[in-house]
Amino acid sequence: MNITVIGTGYVGLVTGACFSEFGLQVICVDNLEAKIESLTRGEMPIYEPGLDDLVSRNIRSGRLRFTTDVEDAIEQGLVLFIAVGTPPSADGSTDLRFVEAVARKIGQRIHSYKVIVTKSTVPVCTSDKVRGWVQEELDERGEKARFSVASNPEFLREGAAVADFMRPDRVVIGTEPGDDQALAILKDLYRPLFLNETPFVETSIPTAELSKYAANAFLATKISFINELSVLCEEIGGDVQAVARVMGLDGRIGGKFLHAGPGFGGSCFPKDTLSAVRFARDLGHEFSIVEAAIAVNQRQRLRMVDKIVAALDGDVAGKAVAILGLAFKPETDDIREAPAIDIIRGLLDRGARVQAYDPAAMAEAGQMIPEMQLCKDAYEAVADTDVVVIVTEWNEFRMLDLARVKELVSEPRLVDLRNIYHADRMKEAGFLYWGVGR
Ligand code: NAD
């Protein structure tokens, strides 16, 4: 079976590479020529563990290819995955411009049966819009080609995307009522996962679309919940990690996403929570719990700046701050909505100087904030600074040579926004130490 993935970003590239690994013929399309050229050479445009091997292997096997020729790719594929970005508009709603452009392109090109699958995260009823856009273009051409629309939301996590795609917690397939053909084709695509006994949820398209927002909004709420508790812990001298452990050991709650820190970021939670709130509002409903999660998250970032300022006795003007970690989480180069960006801007606004290091995300972050100084490693970043701040919990920051750090800094102060060090150990190493919620 030939499949075409339109949009070769984090999701499209991983989806295309993994389907080709399953043995399918895959074409990945993007309208960014430079991206396609580098992929064709086997160079990855993003940092994602395990992806380069997977891509090179499947290019060599002839099952995976990359192109900017969207028309040809549409003709070749029986299943057309839409995996373009769905960024937020100024009012929090989802900007569907890229999805519409692709849907119209499909309508302008098809003349035989296709299954058009939305993999991008889109508000409920977007697949109806996709159907409408494709049909309008078909009508314009007087073309009668039959097509199905379907929703197959993606739940992969950046940094573990390949493993998540290959061993997902579940696969969600939303099809129109009675569309057995589309359902059978999509199940066939994912057959290797069936054999692994991955749970499949076959449902209606609106339910599939909503389920993606439900999952992300819930996880974001869990993060804000523990961050809110971290404030209370700081007030009472408690330990939020112990509270989270007590909660997480309850099987009904689970321990994941209960880590207090600088708040959620990335390309999904911030925009998806806003979109869920906006979508609910359009239905005349307040999605109050998610609104609160968003508000707590914004406050949490500001609190992190205040925490750093407090660690410097209330004044950062003219002080040098080392920032370790820029990506919104470890094992990715993605800085979209990364807490580090807001924190650095907050510090620069207050007159601090920033020296930063991240193992993967420096190029983009440097363009976004040219005022900060980028360093070649953690030790260069901490040199002659008044406070060291751990913002992203990359493994290499978990085992810093503390004696060396102490030698290099002007002042031995460490603000650990990911709670990866123990207060006692830091004290022994001669540091003044601040975590989150303890
Ligand atoms: P991305 O920005 O990394 O990639 C999108 C790609 O689409 C870009 O390369 C862009 O050039 C391309 N594109 C845009 N318009 C195009 C067109 N007309 N023709 C061809 N290519 C086009 O985005 P992403 O992170 O991969 O996210 C894609 C979707 O998946 C979003 O809806 C996102 O919410 C969702 N999602 C993302 C993640 C994640 O972790 N990144 C996880 C699950 C779901």
Boltz pocket constraint, residues with backbone or C-beta under 6 A from the ligand:
constraints:
  - pocket:
      binder: B
      contacts: [[A, 6], [A, 7], [A, 8], [A, 9], [A, 10], [A, 11], [A, 12], [A, 29], [A, 30], [A, 31], [A, 32], [A, 35], [A, 70], [A, 83], [A, 84], [A, 85], [A, 86], [A, 98], [A, 101], [A, 102], [A, 119], [A, 120], [A, 121], [A, 122], [A, 154], [A, 155], [A, 156], [A, 157], [A, 158], [A, 267], [A, 268]]
      max_distance: 6.0
